[in-house]
Amino acid sequence: ERWRIYPDAVSFVTGDETGSNRADGKSVNWNLGESLNKSSLDNGAEYFFNTHAEQLVGDAASGISGVIARGEDGNYTQYNASKGVILATGDNCGNQEMIDAFAPICNRADSNVYAPAGGNTGDALLMGCWAGASISKSPPAPMVHQFTFDSFNTNLSSFYMCWLAVDTYGDRYGAEMPFEPYLTNARMNTPDNVAWSIFDSDYAQYMQNQWPTKYEKLLEGQTEALEAAIGKNVWKADTLDDLANQLGIPADRFKATVDRYNSMLPQGEDIDFSVPPRFLSEVKTAPFYAISNVCSVLVLIHGLHVNDDSQVCTEDDTPIQGLFAVGNAQGDFFGIDYPVHCPGISHGRSVTFGQLVGEALAKDTVITQTV
């Protein structure tokens, strides 16, 4: 099924929390981080914060025996590893040169929201390659979602809703399911790198069709939110001609696109892009609305070449003794796109391989001999 999403997402919400933020304003992701931090400290772990790893000790021929890091005071310290060095420095979205080299399509997104700001600069790739490691054999996989932080001013955006999407020519350019990478890749390939979702004043009816178990919650406050967003990322007009004029797109071509789209719901079939009938709508009842279709890059996944044991390897697939990579520093897992069919798989693989590598090193073995 092209549009099926499998319910395997990682949830960090505790029993007394709802939504994505805790009462203290922090993301619920902090729950997992704090739990793991406490467990590791209880078991003898030691942390050195604000300490930037800059170079591995050793190379592919001799093996890796430690890392050299720069502290807050600017001084360098060599940390020696008794069992191995695990690279877990995140992805490369904070490194513009890597974006340009690996996935320039990311430059067409409306924002780059990697976290933490100033991090995710591809340090694992740099340190690993300097030591003789190879980069992932699979293509880079940008993780791009259809939102920006300032687009959450209404639940009627393409992050939630499947509306008619048009480009700067007034043409429909792809399937509008709120489902990256289909939607985001299409948007980032539109002429002039802009696009809009079009809907009419019957949006509540279509929201109920698309979100039958959640629409009441999504609809709360949307009348006020929609009006407040006009002039920001939302346009409103009493006629399609006026809406086209506000967007700066050809009115005749736009109206022809609307007419063709409106014919599909009564037929019960999207003859152009196969959007399921439940997610089709019509644009007939004034006033009419347009909302910007936007994209944000969360991570650019293109890590180090690894084997089944998460050991970092050379170009000829030889494992480098004492060097491992987990999380988004680990390559050979995703290729081309991040698959939202399996939500939470990025967090999931980070937690899973992190634990497996840690357990294997603690037992002086490798993953494939411990699972």
C-alpha positions in Angstrom: 0.0 0.0 0.0 1.6 3.2 -1.2 0.2 5.4 1.5 0.2 3.0 4.5 2.1 4.1 7.6 3.1 1.3 10.0 2.5 2.0 13.7 6.0 1.6 15.1 6.8 5.1 16.2 8.9 5.7 19.4 7.0 7.5 22.1 8.7 9.4 24.8 5.5 10.5 26.6 5.1 9.4 30.2 1.8 8.5 31.8 0.9 12.0 33.0 1.8 13.8 29.7 0.1 14.5 26.5 1.3 16.1 23.3 4.9 16.9 22.4 6.0 19.2 25.3 6.3 18.7 29.0 4.9 21.0 31.7 8.4 22.6 31.9 8.3 23.5 28.2 10.9 20.9 27.2 10.2 18.4 24.5 9.1 15.0 25.7 12.3 13.6 24.1 14.0 14.8 27.2 12.3 12.0 29.1 14.4 9.4 27.3 17.6 11.4 27.5 17.2 12.0 31.2 16.4 8.3 31.8 19.4 7.1 29.9 21.6 9.7 31.5 20.6 8.6 35.0 21.0 4.9 34.2 24.5 5.4 32.7 25.6 7.5 35.7 24.3 4.9 38.1 26.4 2.4 36.2 29.7 4.3 36.3 29.6 6.5 33.2 31.5 9.8 33.1 30.6 12.8 30.9 32.7 15.6 29.7 30.4 18.3 28.4 31.4 21.2 26.1 34.3 19.1 25.0 34.7 18.9 21.3 36.2 15.7 19.8 38.5 16.7 17.0 40.8 13.8 16.0 40.9 10.1 16.5 44.0 8.4 17.8 45.4 5.9 15.3 44.3 5.0 11.8 42.8 2.3 9.7 46.0 0.3 9.6 46.9 0.5 13.4 43.3 0.7 14.8 41.7 3.4 16.9 42.7 3.7 20.5 41.3 7.0 21.6 40.2 10.5 20.7 41.7 14.0 21.1 39.2 16.6 22.3 39.3 20.4 22.9 37.9 21.6 26.2 36.1 24.8 27.1 39.4 26.3 28.1 40.9 25.6 24.7 43.3 23.0 25.9 43.5 19.5 24.3 43.1 16.2 26.1 43.6 12.7 24.8 41.0 10.2 26.0 42.3 6.6 25.6 39.8 3.8 24.9 40.2 0.4 26.4 37.6 -1.3 24.2 36.6 1.1 21.4 35.6 4.6 20.3 31.9 5.0 19.4 31.1 7.9 17.1 27.7 9.3 17.8 28.0 12.9 16.6 24.7 13.1 14.7 24.2 14.1 11.1 25.6 16.7 8.8 22.9 19.4 8.5 25.0 22.0 10.3 27.7 21.7 7.7 26.8 23.8 4.6 29.7 22.3 2.6 28.4 18.8 3.2 24.9 19.9 2.2 26.2 21.3 -1.0 28.3 18.2 -1.7 25.9 15.4 -0.6 22.3 16.7 -1.0 22.0 20.2 -2.6 18.2 19.7 -2.8 18.2 20.6 0.9 19.1 24.2 -0.1 15.6 24.4 -1.7 13.9 23.8 1.7 12.5 26.8 3.5 14.4 26.2 6.7 17.0 24.0 8.3 15.9 23.1 11.8 18.6 20.6 12.9 19.2 20.6 16.6 21.1 21.6 18.6 22.0 24.8 16.7 25.8 24.8 16.1 26.0 21.0 16.3 25.5 18.2 13.7 28.5 19.5 11.7 29.6 16.1 10.3 32.3 15.5 12.9 32.1 11.8 12.6 32.6 11.9 8.9 35.6 14.2 9.2 37.3 12.3 12.0 36.6 8.9 10.4 37.7 9.8 6.9 40.9 11.4 8.3 41.7 8.0 9.9 41.0 6.1 6.7 37.3 5.2 6.9 34.9 5.2 4.0 31.6 7.1 3.7 28.3 5.2 3.4 27.8 3.2 0.2 24.2 4.2 0.0 23.1 7.6 -1.2 22.5 10.5 1.3 19.0 10.5 2.8 17.7 14.0 3.7 14.9 13.9 6.3 12.6 16.7 5.2 9.2 17.5 6.7 6.4 19.7 5.4 6.5 22.4 8.0 8.5 25.4 9.3 8.2 26.5 12.9 6.2 29.6 11.9 3.8 27.5 9.8 2.2 25.9 12.8 -0.2 28.9 13.1 -3.0 26.7 11.6 -3.8 23.0 11.4 -5.0 23.5 7.8 -1.5 23.4 6.3 -0.1 20.5 4.2 1.5 19.1 7.4 -2.0 17.8 8.3 -4.3 18.2 5.3 -4.5 17.0 1.8 -5.6 19.9 -0.4 -5.1 20.8 -4.0 -1.5 21.8 -4.5 -0.5 24.2 -7.2 2.8 25.7 -8.4 3.7 29.1 -9.7 2.1 28.2 -13.1 -1.2 27.4 -11.5 -0.7 23.7 -12.2 -1.2 20.7 -9.9 2.2 19.2 -9.4 1.9 16.0 -7.5 0.0 13.9 -4.9 -0.9 16.0 -2.0 -1.0 13.4 0.7 0.7 14.8 3.9 3.3 12.2 3.4 7.0 13.0 2.9 9.1 12.4 0.9 6.5 12.4 -1.9 5.1 15.8 -0.9 8.4 17.5 0.1 10.4 16.2 -2.8 7.8 17.4 -5.2 7.6 20.8 -3.5 11.4 21.3 -3.6 11.3 20.6 -7.4 8.6 23.2 -8.3 9.4 26.2 -10.5 10.6 29.1 -8.5 10.6 26.8 -5.5 7.2 27.9 -4.3 3.8 26.2 -4.1 0.4 26.5 -2.3 -2.4 24.4 -1.0 -5.8 25.5 -2.1 -9.1 24.9 -0.1 -12.4 26.5 0.4 -14.7 27.5 3.3 -16.0 23.9 3.6 -12.7 22.8 5.1 -14.3 21.5 8.2 -16.2 18.9 6.2 -13.0 17.7 4.5 -11.1 17.7 7.7 -13.7 15.3 9.1 -13.3 13.0 6.1 -9.5 13.0 6.4 -9.2 12.8 10.2 -12.4 11.0 11.3 -11.1 10.2 14.8 -9.2 13.5 15.3 -10.9 16.2 13.4 -12.7 17.8 16.3 -9.4 18.4 18.1 -7.7 19.6 14.9 -10.6 22.0 14.3 -10.5 23.7 17.7 -9.7 27.4 17.2 -9.1 27.1 13.5 -11.5 29.8 12.4 -9.6 32.3 14.5 -6.2 30.8 13.6 -6.9 30.9 9.9 -7.9 34.6 10.0 -4.9 35.5 12.1 -2.6 33.9 9.5 -3.9 35.9 6.6 -1.1 38.1 5.4 1.5 35.8 6.8 1.4 32.3 5.2 -2.3 32.4 4.2 -4.2 34.2 1.5 -8.0 34.7 1.3 -10.3 35.8 -1.6 -13.9 35.8 -2.6 -13.1 34.6 -6.2 -10.5 32.3 -7.7 -9.4 35.2 -10.0 -8.6 37.3 -7.0 -6.8 34.5 -5.2 -4.7 33.8 -8.4 -3.9 37.5 -8.5 -2.8 37.6 -4.9 -0.5 34.6 -5.5 0.8 36.0 -8.8 -0.1 33.0 -10.8 -2.0 32.8 -14.2 -5.8 32.9 -13.4 -7.0 31.0 -16.4 -4.6 28.2 -15.9 -5.3 28.1 -12.2 -9.1 27.9 -12.7 -8.7 25.1 -15.3 -6.6 23.2 -12.7 -9.3 23.8 -10.1 -12.1 22.6 -12.5 -10.2 19.4 -13.3 -9.5 18.7 -9.6 -13.1 19.4 -8.7 -14.3 16.7 -11.1 -12.4 14.0 -9.3 -14.2 13.8 -6.0 -17.7 13.1 -7.6 -16.0 10.4 -9.7 -14.3 8.9 -6.7 -11.0 8.7 -8.4 -7.9 10.8 -8.7 -7.0 10.2 -12.3 -3.7 12.2 -12.2 -1.9 11.2 -9.0 -4.0 8.4 -7.3 -4.7 10.2 -4.1 -7.3 8.1 -2.2 -10.9 9.4 -2.6 -11.2 10.1 1.1 -8.5 12.7 0.8 -9.9 14.5 -2.2 -11.8 17.7 -1.8 -13.5 20.4 -3.9 -12.7 24.1 -4.3 -16.2 25.6 -4.9 -17.5 27.5 -1.9 -16.2 31.1 -1.3 -14.2 32.4 0.4 -11.2 30.6 -1.0 -7.9 30.1 0.8 -4.3 29.4 -0.2 -1.6 28.4 2.3 2.1 28.1 1.6 3.5 24.6 1.1 6.8 24.7 3.0 9.6 22.3 3.8 12.2 22.0 6.6 15.3 19.9 6.7 15.7 18.1 10.0 18.7 15.9 9.3 20.9 14.9 6.4 21.8 11.3 6.9 25.1 10.3 5.2 27.3 8.6 7.8 30.3 6.3 7.8 30.4 3.0 6.1 29.8 0.2 8.6 29.4 -3.5 8.8 26.7 -5.6 10.6 28.5 -5.0 13.9 28.5 -1.2 13.4 32.2 -1.3 13.0 33.4 1.5 10.8 35.0 0.2 7.6 37.5 1.2 4.9 36.6 1.6 1.3 37.3 -2.1 0.7 34.9 -3.1 3.6 37.7 -3.9 6.1 36.6 -3.1 9.7 38.8 -0.6 11.5 39.8 -2.0 14.8 38.3 -0.1 17.8 36.0 2.2 15.8 32.2 2.1 15.7 29.4 4.4 14.6 25.8 4.7 15.8 22.9 7.0 15.2 23.0 9.3 12.3 26.8 9.1 12.2 26.2 5.5 11.0 25.7 5.0 7.3 24.5 2.2 5.1 21.0 2.2 6.7 18.9 4.8 4.8 19.3 5.6 1.1 17.9 8.6 -0.9 15.0 9.3 1.4 13.9 8.9 5.0 11.0 6.4 5.0 8.0 7.9 6.9 6.3 4.6 6.4 8.1 3.6 9.6 7.8 6.7 11.8 10.4 7.0 14.6 12.9 4.7 12.8 15.7 7.3 13.1 15.3 7.5 16.9 14.7 3.7 17.0 17.9 2.7 15.2 19.9 5.2 17.3 18.7 3.7 20.6 18.9 0.1 19.3 22.4 0.1 17.8 23.7 2.3 20.6 22.7 -0.3 23.1 23.8 -3.2 21.0 27.3 -1.8 20.5 27.6 -0.8 24.1 26.6 -4.3 25.3 29.0 -6.0 22.8 32.0 -3.9 23.9 31.2 -4.5 27.5 31.3 -8.3 26.8 34.4 -8.0 24.6 32.5 -9.3 21.6 30.5 -7.9 18.6 26.8 -7.5 18.0 26.4 -10.5 15.8 27.8 -12.8 18.5 25.6 -11.3 21.2 22.1 -11.2 19.6 
